[in-house]
Amino acid sequence: MTKMKSIFNTLASLLLAAVAWAGTAVFTLAHAVNDLPGGPAVNQLNLPPPVTKIAEEQHWLHWFMLIVCTVIFVAVFSVMFYSIWKHRKSKGHKAATFHESVVVEIVWTVIPFIIVILMALPATKVVVAMKDTTNADLTIKATGMQWKWGYDYLKGEGEGIGFVSSLDPKQRAMSDSGDLKQISVVDDYLLKVDNPLVVPVGKKVRIITTANDVIHAFAVPSFGIKQDAIPGFVRDTWFRAEKTGDFYGQCQELCGKEHAYMPIHVKVLSAADYSAWVAGEVKKMAAKADDPSKVWDLADLSKRGEKVYAANCAACHQANGKGAGPIKPLDAAAVVLDADKSKQIAVLLNGQNNGAMPAWKTLSDTDVAAVITYTKNNWSNKTGQVVQPADVLALRK
């Protein structure tokens, strides 16, 4: 098997080199973008470099299947075209009159059967390995939402850590501007996030996927993983990164108008660096664990709410609160101006419109209170109303 893999890898390299040479001869670089380690490369033709054993096996299978199919294609059509040319009517050949041949029937049944078995055996081995999520060192839940990812560390070192990962606001602004000169020099365009998923190198990481609105898909090509995230269902996949670095993916299920703005950034750290990251996150969580009984003033709560809004709400409702398309505006919105603050709290905690507005229970009581207070006192909304963390806590279900 090892010798066969070596032969196929050599043939694959030669085939890829030929295709790359042809592509280079036809196309030239349109922009001064560099390869992104762990992400897409300029004029990329092959699959990304594998970082896990599963991804390596997938690469080998890809080329094995391609070469086998190519050989069959060339052989079959060569015989067919040779026969057509060699026995053409203009040379006096006449079609045979036999109706069947038992030998031919057996040969063209047995040989394809053997080929299919030879292709199925290694493929089945890899598929079975891909589904084996047992004995994981770390378990993380990835929740897809329009249009970002929520990560919760459920088991292993870092248990209890949770955060939301969104597209970097500067990248979103860059996309909105349509400035090709600015975009053309950014290697990680639409892949940079505010909070990457952090994992240790050499550890088996189980990813549990779900969603709170529509179907999404968690995929990182360098790891060889892709798993749908379906509302109301729990699916899982796993990977074990063999080296440290930054690796990128995107949601691979069409999930709405901002599907392209839902990147995945996985940062793989050494064991020591990962432990240090966990310690830092635990300190941040302790600092954010505000006393829900604390009474805030309008200015401090609005200032905090502005940051929460920019990180979680501005992508849909826009920075000016005007909304866009089916997204309702918050500026001058009835639910925002209503003196009954419980209505807006319920919307944030439970969502509405069948998930068009997602639930934000992952935010702390203080953050929910802060962002509501911010919307009630920003733009043309000058209500003077303050929502306290205790108000949010009382309405959580």
DRENROVEX-163820 format. One line per field, with one value per residue (C-alpha): chain; x, y, z; residue in one letter; residue number from 0. Coordinates in nm, 3 decimals, padded with zeros to 5 digits. Example, Ala and Ser with C-alpha at 12.3 -4.5 7.8 and 13.67 -1.06 7.14 Angstrom:
unit <- (A / A)
east <- (01.230 / 01.367)
north <- (-00.450 / -00.106)
up <- (00.780 / 00.714)
code <- (A / S)
pos <- (0 / 1)
***
This chain:
unit <- (A / A / A / A / A / A / A / A / A / A / A / A / A / A / A / A / A / A / A / A / A / A / A / A / A / A / A / A / A / A / A / A / A / A / A / A / A / A / A / A / A / A / A / A / A / A / A / A / A / A / A / A / A / A / A / A / A / A / A / A / A / A / A / A / A / A / A / A / A / A / A / A / A / A / A / A / A / A / A / A / A / A / A / A / A / A / A / A / A / A / A / A / A / A / A / A / A / A / A / A / A / A / A / A / A / A / A / A / A / A / A / A / A / A / A / A / A / A / A / A / A / A / A / A / A / A / A / A / A / A / A / A / A / A / A / A / A / A / A / A / A / A / A / A / A / A / A / A / A / A / A / A / A / A / A / A / A / A / A / A / A / A / A / A / A / A / A / A / A / A / A / A / A / A / A / A / A / A / A / A / A / A / A / A / A / A / A / A / A / A / A / A / A / A / A / A / A / A / A / A / A / A / A / A / A / A / A / A / A / A / A / A / A / A / A / A / A / A / A / A / A / A / A / A / A / A / A / A / A / A / A / A / A / A / A / A / A / A / A / A / A / A / A / A / A / A / A / A / A / A / A / A / A / A / A / A / A / A / A / A / A / A / A / A / A / A / A / A / A / A / A / A / A / A / A / A / A / A / A / A / A / A / A / A / A / A / A / A / A / A / A / A / A / A / A / A / A / A / A / A / A / A / A / A / A / A / A / A / A / A / A / A / A / A / A / A / A / A / A / A / A / A / A / A / A / A / A / A / A / A / A / A / A / A / A / A / A / A / A / A / A / A / A / A / A / A / A / A / A / A / A / A / A / A / A / A / A / A / A / A / A / A / A / A / A / A / A / A / A / A / A / A / A / A / A / A / A / A / A / A / A / A / A / A / A / A / A / A / A / A / A / A / A / A / A / A / A)
east <- (00.000 / 00.287 / 00.454 / 00.121 / 00.070 / 00.418 / 00.346 / 00.013 / 00.163 / 00.430 / 00.173 / -00.044 / 00.248 / 00.326 / -00.039 / -00.072 / 00.251 / 00.121 / -00.209 / -00.032 / 00.201 / -00.098 / -00.280 / 00.021 / 00.057 / -00.302 / -00.363 / -00.172 / -00.219 / -00.485 / -00.394 / -00.089 / -00.232 / -00.002 / -00.068 / -00.240 / -00.079 / -00.358 / -00.596 / -00.635 / -00.335 / -00.294 / -00.415 / -00.466 / -00.537 / -00.487 / -00.647 / -00.486 / -00.185 / -00.314 / -00.260 / -00.424 / -00.382 / -00.741 / -00.675 / -00.365 / -00.572 / -00.835 / -00.566 / -00.435 / -00.788 / -00.857 / -00.559 / -00.603 / -00.962 / -00.875 / -00.588 / -00.786 / -01.076 / -00.840 / -00.669 / -01.006 / -01.128 / -00.819 / -00.815 / -01.184 / -01.201 / -00.869 / -01.002 / -01.332 / -01.181 / -00.918 / -01.191 / -01.399 / -01.102 / -00.949 / -01.275 / -01.442 / -01.680 / -01.467 / -01.208 / -01.466 / -01.532 / -01.877 / -02.042 / -02.034 / -02.361 / -02.319 / -02.571 / -02.378 / -02.054 / -02.052 / -01.680 / -01.716 / -02.015 / -01.817 / -01.504 / -01.679 / -01.873 / -01.590 / -01.323 / -01.537 / -01.648 / -01.286 / -01.202 / -01.496 / -01.390 / -01.031 / -01.159 / -01.413 / -01.181 / -00.948 / -01.240 / -01.442 / -01.143 / -01.112 / -01.486 / -01.501 / -01.205 / -01.370 / -01.677 / -01.485 / -01.529 / -01.464 / -01.192 / -01.161 / -00.922 / -01.132 / -01.500 / -01.623 / -01.974 / -01.986 / -02.320 / -02.393 / -02.600 / -02.667 / -02.385 / -02.123 / -02.012 / -02.056 / -01.799 / -01.852 / -01.579 / -01.771 / -01.505 / -01.131 / -00.888 / -01.076 / -01.412 / -01.659 / -01.509 / -01.751 / -01.752 / -01.887 / -01.662 / -01.757 / -01.604 / -01.366 / -01.562 / -01.283 / -01.312 / -01.688 / -01.637 / -01.381 / -01.632 / -01.905 / -01.675 / -01.603 / -01.252 / -01.063 / -00.728 / -00.773 / -00.908 / -00.635 / -00.356 / -00.528 / -00.427 / -00.698 / -00.986 / -01.320 / -01.138 / -01.024 / -01.234 / -01.242 / -01.224 / -01.065 / -01.130 / -00.819 / -00.711 / -00.394 / -00.169 / -00.161 / -00.490 / -00.808 / -01.070 / -01.435 / -01.655 / -02.027 / -02.227 / -02.573 / -02.747 / -03.005 / -03.164 / -03.094 / -02.862 / -02.493 / -02.183 / -01.858 / -01.567 / -01.188 / -01.026 / -00.677 / -00.825 / -01.035 / -01.358 / -01.703 / -02.011 / -02.357 / -02.494 / -02.871 / -03.122 / -03.263 / -03.001 / -02.657 / -02.389 / -02.019 / -01.681 / -01.321 / -00.963 / -00.614 / -00.387 / -00.031 / 00.128 / 00.070 / -00.051 / -00.360 / -00.607 / -00.914 / -01.250 / -01.596 / -01.957 / -02.018 / -02.398 / -02.584 / -02.737 / -02.861 / -02.757 / -02.436 / -02.323 / -01.988 / -01.928 / -01.918 / -01.552 / -01.389 / -01.045 / -00.880 / -00.562 / -00.357 / -00.119 / 00.145 / 00.037 / 00.204 / 00.062 / -00.284 / -00.275 / -00.172 / -00.460 / -00.706 / -00.579 / -00.623 / -00.977 / -01.073 / -00.957 / -01.158 / -01.468 / -01.424 / -01.394 / -01.710 / -01.908 / -02.081 / -02.312 / -02.664 / -02.791 / -02.557 / -02.738 / -02.576 / -02.614 / -02.720 / -02.382 / -02.177 / -02.435 / -02.469 / -02.091 / -02.073 / -02.378 / -02.212 / -01.932 / -02.181 / -02.385 / -02.080 / -01.969 / -02.305 / -02.578 / -02.427 / -02.373 / -02.749 / -02.903 / -02.612 / -02.415 / -02.677 / -02.961 / -03.148 / -03.152 / -03.135 / -03.380 / -03.581 / -03.380 / -03.596 / -03.449 / -03.390 / -03.392 / -03.747 / -03.861 / -04.180 / -04.039 / -03.735 / -03.938 / -04.198 / -04.194 / -04.242 / -03.877 / -03.968 / -04.077 / -03.730 / -03.565 / -03.783 / -03.681 / -03.310 / -03.339 / -03.576 / -03.543 / -03.838 / -03.968 / -03.871 / -03.507 / -03.469 / -03.380 / -03.166 / -03.180 / -02.894 / -02.907 / -02.531 / -02.479 / -02.454 / -02.736 / -02.526 / -02.445 / -02.812 / -02.912 / -02.632 / -02.715 / -03.086 / -03.007 / -02.778 / -03.047 / -03.306 / -03.082 / -02.899 / -02.975 / -03.318 / -03.416 / -03.377 / -03.604 / -03.390 / -03.482 / -03.228 / -03.250 / -03.071 / -02.912 / -03.168 / -03.447 / -03.289 / -03.224 / -03.589 / -03.705 / -03.460 / -03.636)
north <- (00.000 / 00.240 / 00.176 / 00.230 / 00.558 / 00.671 / 00.596 / 00.777 / 01.075 / 01.104 / 01.086 / 01.339 / 01.581 / 01.552 / 01.604 / 01.905 / 02.055 / 02.026 / 02.192 / 02.466 / 02.535 / 02.560 / 02.790 / 03.016 / 03.041 / 03.158 / 03.373 / 03.650 / 03.781 / 04.050 / 04.172 / 04.181 / 03.927 / 03.673 / 03.315 / 03.292 / 03.018 / 02.792 / 02.951 / 03.009 / 03.055 / 03.266 / 03.073 / 02.768 / 02.452 / 02.173 / 02.108 / 02.308 / 02.152 / 01.895 / 01.957 / 01.637 / 01.269 / 01.256 / 01.543 / 01.360 / 01.049 / 01.258 / 01.408 / 01.064 / 00.937 / 01.241 / 01.175 / 00.796 / 00.826 / 01.090 / 00.890 / 00.563 / 00.735 / 00.907 / 00.580 / 00.410 / 00.702 / 00.704 / 00.325 / 00.289 / 00.579 / 00.484 / 00.135 / 00.278 / 00.540 / 00.295 / 00.044 / 00.308 / 00.425 / 00.085 / -00.082 / 00.206 / 00.134 / 00.320 / 00.043 / -00.223 / -00.342 / -00.468 / -00.488 / -00.828 / -01.017 / -01.186 / -01.099 / -01.167 / -01.297 / -01.465 / -01.401 / -01.028 / -01.006 / -01.169 / -00.961 / -00.623 / -00.719 / -00.867 / -00.606 / -00.302 / -00.486 / -00.540 / -00.175 / -00.053 / -00.274 / -00.149 / 00.209 / 00.147 / -00.020 / 00.277 / 00.521 / 00.327 / 00.317 / 00.696 / 00.758 / 00.532 / 00.718 / 01.053 / 00.947 / 00.821 / 01.107 / 00.895 / 00.960 / 01.329 / 01.541 / 01.851 / 01.897 / 02.226 / 02.317 / 02.532 / 02.710 / 02.865 / 03.181 / 03.452 / 03.533 / 03.431 / 03.135 / 03.075 / 02.854 / 02.681 / 02.466 / 02.176 / 01.929 / 01.923 / 02.204 / 02.530 / 02.389 / 02.669 / 02.916 / 03.056 / 03.340 / 03.456 / 03.482 / 03.745 / 03.889 / 04.172 / 04.501 / 04.656 / 04.374 / 04.424 / 04.797 / 04.715 / 04.491 / 04.754 / 05.016 / 04.806 / 04.958 / 04.700 / 04.867 / 04.827 / 04.473 / 04.358 / 04.394 / 04.203 / 03.839 / 03.738 / 03.924 / 03.817 / 03.561 / 03.775 / 03.742 / 03.914 / 03.593 / 03.285 / 02.932 / 02.829 / 02.465 / 02.280 / 02.100 / 01.721 / 01.684 / 01.522 / 01.796 / 01.699 / 01.965 / 01.943 / 02.145 / 02.295 / 02.618 / 02.855 / 02.983 / 02.814 / 02.540 / 02.631 / 02.415 / 02.415 / 02.348 / 02.387 / 02.244 / 02.207 / 01.977 / 01.780 / 01.850 / 01.969 / 01.915 / 02.067 / 02.268 / 02.212 / 02.384 / 02.136 / 01.870 / 01.788 / 01.660 / 01.610 / 01.579 / 01.586 / 01.676 / 01.652 / 01.928 / 01.811 / 02.158 / 02.500 / 02.796 / 02.975 / 02.786 / 02.919 / 02.800 / 02.936 / 02.836 / 02.602 / 02.598 / 02.884 / 03.048 / 03.389 / 03.720 / 03.745 / 03.387 / 03.519 / 03.703 / 03.396 / 03.290 / 03.033 / 03.099 / 02.822 / 02.908 / 02.601 / 02.664 / 02.462 / 02.298 / 02.568 / 02.855 / 02.699 / 02.670 / 03.035 / 03.130 / 02.937 / 03.114 / 03.449 / 03.367 / 03.255 / 03.591 / 03.774 / 03.572 / 03.654 / 04.022 / 04.006 / 03.823 / 04.139 / 04.137 / 04.130 / 04.331 / 04.621 / 04.938 / 05.117 / 05.475 / 05.563 / 05.688 / 05.383 / 05.135 / 05.307 / 05.314 / 04.939 / 04.881 / 05.059 / 04.798 / 04.510 / 04.655 / 04.697 / 04.338 / 04.163 / 04.382 / 04.630 / 04.366 / 04.338 / 04.655 / 04.874 / 05.119 / 05.388 / 05.163 / 05.193 / 04.822 / 04.694 / 04.503 / 04.265 / 04.367 / 04.604 / 04.938 / 05.008 / 05.383 / 05.498 / 05.133 / 05.092 / 04.813 / 05.026 / 05.336 / 05.141 / 05.223 / 04.852 / 04.746 / 04.379 / 04.361 / 04.439 / 04.219 / 03.927 / 03.983 / 03.968 / 03.666 / 03.459 / 03.595 / 03.641 / 03.592 / 03.223 / 03.293 / 03.590 / 03.771 / 03.518 / 03.467 / 03.626 / 03.430 / 03.379 / 03.743 / 03.821 / 03.998 / 04.312 / 04.302 / 04.254 / 04.540 / 04.756 / 04.705 / 04.766 / 05.082 / 05.192 / 05.144 / 05.323 / 05.629 / 05.647 / 05.795 / 05.959 / 05.737 / 05.968 / 05.788 / 05.831 / 05.473 / 05.252 / 04.872 / 04.714 / 04.363 / 04.260 / 04.333 / 04.090 / 03.823 / 03.831 / 03.752 / 03.474 / 03.141)
up <- (00.000 / 00.086 / -00.252 / -00.430 / -00.244 / -00.347 / -00.713 / -00.707 / -00.524 / -00.794 / -01.073 / -00.891 / -00.859 / -01.230 / -01.324 / -01.093 / -01.225 / -01.580 / -01.491 / -01.296 / -01.590 / -01.824 / -01.583 / -01.544 / -01.918 / -01.959 / -01.651 / -01.475 / -01.125 / -01.110 / -00.761 / -00.536 / -00.292 / -00.124 / -00.024 / 00.317 / 00.528 / 00.648 / 00.399 / 00.024 / -00.201 / -00.513 / -00.819 / -00.602 / -00.803 / -00.552 / -00.215 / 00.071 / 00.248 / 00.501 / 00.871 / 01.002 / 00.919 / 00.797 / 00.556 / 00.427 / 00.360 / 00.183 / -00.041 / -00.129 / -00.201 / -00.418 / -00.643 / -00.634 / -00.756 / -01.013 / -01.160 / -01.166 / -01.342 / -01.585 / -01.674 / -01.729 / -01.939 / -02.158 / -02.197 / -02.281 / -02.525 / -02.686 / -02.763 / -02.881 / -03.114 / -03.239 / -03.325 / -03.501 / -03.706 / -03.777 / -03.881 / -04.062 / -04.346 / -04.602 / -04.574 / -04.649 / -04.297 / -04.211 / -03.870 / -03.698 / -03.677 / -03.335 / -03.064 / -02.745 / -02.599 / -02.261 / -02.218 / -02.286 / -02.053 / -01.770 / -01.831 / -01.835 / -01.521 / -01.315 / -01.395 / -01.298 / -00.985 / -00.883 / -00.958 / -00.747 / -00.455 / -00.476 / -00.470 / -00.194 / 00.056 / 00.127 / 00.103 / 00.362 / 00.595 / 00.587 / 00.623 / 00.930 / 01.083 / 01.011 / 01.212 / 01.516 / 01.763 / 02.074 / 02.332 / 02.251 / 02.461 / 02.406 / 02.316 / 02.171 / 02.059 / 01.745 / 01.705 / 01.368 / 01.360 / 01.104 / 01.052 / 01.304 / 01.514 / 01.885 / 02.057 / 02.393 / 02.547 / 02.701 / 02.809 / 02.863 / 02.937 / 02.896 / 03.003 / 03.064 / 02.817 / 02.562 / 02.313 / 01.977 / 01.670 / 01.411 / 01.097 / 01.178 / 01.141 / 00.931 / 00.677 / 00.658 / 00.600 / 00.333 / 00.155 / 00.178 / 00.028 / -00.282 / -00.296 / -00.507 / -00.445 / -00.071 / -00.096 / -00.334 / -00.078 / 00.205 / 00.227 / 00.476 / 00.311 / 00.467 / 00.683 / 00.976 / 01.291 / 01.628 / 01.835 / 01.672 / 01.792 / 01.990 / 02.030 / 02.138 / 01.891 / 01.891 / 02.082 / 01.953 / 01.933 / 01.897 / 01.737 / 01.813 / 01.561 / 01.583 / 01.480 / 01.623 / 01.299 / 00.963 / 00.838 / 00.844 / 00.791 / 00.990 / 00.754 / 00.771 / 00.453 / 00.605 / 00.871 / 00.625 / 00.815 / 00.709 / 00.922 / 00.880 / 01.173 / 01.178 / 01.410 / 01.662 / 01.581 / 01.716 / 01.476 / 01.541 / 01.375 / 01.494 / 01.408 / 01.552 / 01.421 / 01.370 / 01.372 / 01.517 / 01.314 / 01.187 / 00.970 / 00.796 / 00.673 / 00.603 / 00.643 / 00.349 / 00.353 / 00.185 / 00.494 / 00.383 / 00.236 / 00.445 / 00.395 / 00.267 / 00.593 / 00.818 / 00.834 / 01.062 / 01.207 / 01.411 / 01.599 / 01.693 / 01.983 / 02.164 / 02.490 / 02.700 / 02.495 / 02.502 / 02.881 / 02.900 / 02.669 / 02.886 / 03.199 / 03.027 / 02.915 / 03.264 / 03.400 / 03.132 / 03.219 / 03.586 / 03.502 / 03.288 / 03.553 / 03.668 / 03.964 / 03.810 / 04.104 / 04.027 / 03.927 / 03.632 / 03.522 / 03.168 / 03.046 / 03.153 / 03.033 / 02.692 / 02.649 / 02.709 / 02.491 / 02.198 / 02.198 / 02.225 / 01.939 / 01.714 / 01.775 / 01.744 / 01.593 / 01.347 / 01.077 / 01.026 / 01.166 / 01.046 / 01.257 / 01.196 / 01.313 / 00.984 / 00.896 / 00.540 / 00.320 / 00.540 / 00.848 / 01.052 / 01.163 / 01.531 / 01.486 / 01.570 / 01.606 / 01.810 / 02.029 / 02.111 / 02.194 / 02.395 / 02.766 / 02.839 / 02.824 / 02.874 / 02.508 / 02.372 / 02.634 / 02.520 / 02.157 / 02.241 / 02.468 / 02.254 / 01.900 / 01.667 / 01.311 / 01.300 / 01.368 / 01.134 / 01.455 / 01.646 / 02.020 / 02.213 / 02.537 / 02.508 / 02.604 / 02.974 / 03.155 / 03.168 / 02.796 / 02.703 / 02.932 / 02.792 / 02.424 / 02.482 / 02.677 / 02.394 / 02.128 / 02.340 / 02.370 / 02.037 / 01.694 / 01.714 / 02.008 / 02.305 / 02.551 / 02.860 / 02.956 / 03.133 / 03.138 / 03.433 / 03.437 / 03.700 / 03.449 / 03.202 / 03.465 / 03.569 / 03.212 / 03.128 / 03.072)
code <- (M / T / K / M / K / S / I / F / N / T / L / A / S / L / L / L / A / A / V / A / W / A / G / T / A / V / F / T / L / A / H / A / V / N / D / L / P / G / G / P / A / V / N / Q / L / N / L / P / P / P / V / T / K / I / A / E / E / Q / H / W / L / H / W / F / M / L / I / V / C / T / V / I / F / V / A / V / F / S / V / M / F / Y / S / I / W / K / H / R / K / S / K / G / H / K / A / A / T / F / H / E / S / V / V / V / E / I / V / W / T / V / I / P / F / I / I / V / I / L / M / A / L / P / A / T / K / V / V / V / A / M / K / D / T / T / N / A / D / L / T / I / K / A / T / G / M / Q / W / K / W / G / Y / D / Y / L / K / G / E / G / E / G / I / G / F / V / S / S / L / D / P / K / Q / R / A / M / S / D / S / G / D / L / K / Q / I / S / V / V / D / D / Y / L / L / K / V / D / N / P / L / V / V / P / V / G / K / K / V / R / I / I / T / T / A / N / D / V / I / H / A / F / A / V / P / S / F / G / I / K / Q / D / A / I / P / G / F / V / R / D / T / W / F / R / A / E / K / T / G / D / F / Y / G / Q / C / Q / E / L / C / G / K / E / H / A / Y / M / P / I / H / V / K / V / L / S / A / A / D / Y / S / A / W / V / A / G / E / V / K / K / M / A / A / K / A / D / D / P / S / K / V / W / D / L / A / D / L / S / K / R / G / E / K / V / Y / A / A / N / C / A / A / C / H / Q / A / N / G / K / G / A / G / P / I / K / P / L / D / A / A / A / V / V / L / D / A / D / K / S / K / Q / I / A / V / L / L / N / G / Q / N / N / G / A / M / P / A / W / K / T / L / S / D / T / D / V / A / A / V / I / T / Y / T / K / N / N / W / S / N / K / T / G / Q / V / V / Q / P / A / D / V / L / A / L / R / K)
pos <- (0 / 1 / 2 / 3 / 4 / 5 / 6 / 7 / 8 / 9 / 10 / 11 / 12 / 13 / 14 / 15 / 16 / 17 / 18 / 19 / 20 / 21 / 22 / 23 / 24 / 25 / 26 / 27 / 28 / 29 / 30 / 31 / 32 / 33 / 34 / 35 / 36 / 37 / 38 / 39 / 40 / 41 / 42 / 43 / 44 / 45 / 46 / 47 / 48 / 49 / 50 / 51 / 52 / 53 / 54 / 55 / 56 / 57 / 58 / 59 / 60 / 61 / 62 / 63 / 64 / 65 / 66 / 67 / 68 / 69 / 70 / 71 / 72 / 73 / 74 / 75 / 76 / 77 / 78 / 79 / 80 / 81 / 82 / 83 / 84 / 85 / 86 / 87 / 88 / 89 / 90 / 91 / 92 / 93 / 94 / 95 / 96 / 97 / 98 / 99 / 100 / 101 / 102 / 103 / 104 / 105 / 106 / 107 / 108 / 109 / 110 / 111 / 112 / 113 / 114 / 115 / 116 / 117 / 118 / 119 / 120 / 121 / 122 / 123 / 124 / 125 / 126 / 127 / 128 / 129 / 130 / 131 / 132 / 133 / 134 / 135 / 136 / 137 / 138 / 139 / 140 / 141 / 142 / 143 / 144 / 145 / 146 / 147 / 148 / 149 / 150 / 151 / 152 / 153 / 154 / 155 / 156 / 157 / 158 / 159 / 160 / 161 / 162 / 163 / 164 / 165 / 166 / 167 / 168 / 169 / 170 / 171 / 172 / 173 / 174 / 175 / 176 / 177 / 178 / 179 / 180 / 181 / 182 / 183 / 184 / 185 / 186 / 187 / 188 / 189 / 190 / 191 / 192 / 193 / 194 / 195 / 196 / 197 / 198 / 199 / 200 / 201 / 202 / 203 / 204 / 205 / 206 / 207 / 208 / 209 / 210 / 211 / 212 / 213 / 214 / 215 / 216 / 217 / 218 / 219 / 220 / 221 / 222 / 223 / 224 / 225 / 226 / 227 / 228 / 229 / 230 / 231 / 232 / 233 / 234 / 235 / 236 / 237 / 238 / 239 / 240 / 241 / 242 / 243 / 244 / 245 / 246 / 247 / 248 / 249 / 250 / 251 / 252 / 253 / 254 / 255 / 256 / 257 / 258 / 259 / 260 / 261 / 262 / 263 / 264 / 265 / 266 / 267 / 268 / 269 / 270 / 271 / 272 / 273 / 274 / 275 / 276 / 277 / 278 / 279 / 280 / 281 / 282 / 283 / 284 / 285 / 286 / 287 / 288 / 289 / 290 / 291 / 292 / 293 / 294 / 295 / 296 / 297 / 298 / 299 / 300 / 301 / 302 / 303 / 304 / 305 / 306 / 307 / 308 / 309 / 310 / 311 / 312 / 313 / 314 / 315 / 316 / 317 / 318 / 319 / 320 / 321 / 322 / 323 / 324 / 325 / 326 / 327 / 328 / 329 / 330 / 331 / 332 / 333 / 334 / 335 / 336 / 337 / 338 / 339 / 340 / 341 / 342 / 343 / 344 / 345 / 346 / 347 / 348 / 349 / 350 / 351 / 352 / 353 / 354 / 355 / 356 / 357 / 358 / 359 / 360 / 361 / 362 / 363 / 364 / 365 / 366 / 367 / 368 / 369 / 370 / 371 / 372 / 373 / 374 / 375 / 376 / 377 / 378 / 379 / 380 / 381 / 382 / 383 / 384 / 385 / 386 / 387 / 388 / 389 / 390 / 391 / 392 / 393 / 394 / 395 / 396)
***
